[in-house]
Amino acid sequence: MDKQHVIHQGDHRFAVVLEESVLRAPIGGADVMAGQLGHLLTVSALPSISLGIVPLDADRSTMWPVDQGRGSSDAANAPHHQQGRR
């Protein structure tokens, strides 16, 4: 994929948070899931990637930024560019 060059080049940093449930959902079969998990392991080793997993039993009593219309889900998908300091 052409888009994947972004994680290997430049000063980009990415923080990714996944719910454990999405890693357990049997979508696409065992081979597809194994490939996706392998890819996550590979990219999580990159210095530009920070990967976090929210456990199934995590306390969810606090508000998420997009809960109850108080935030915008568009903000989570908006391009973000940060200029480095010199």
MOZIHU-V281235 format. One record per run of one state. SS is the DSSP state (hx for helix, st for strand, lp for the rest). FROM is the first residue (numbers start at 1). LEN is the number of residues. If there is no record, write none. Layout:
ss->(SS	SS)
from->(FROM	FROM)
len->(LEN	LEN)
This chain:
ss->(lp	hx	lp	st	hx	lp	hx	lp	st	lp	hx	lp	hx	lp)
from->(1	2	8	14	20	25	29	45	49	55	67	70	73	78)
len->(1	6	6	6	5	4	16	4	6	12	3	3	5	9)
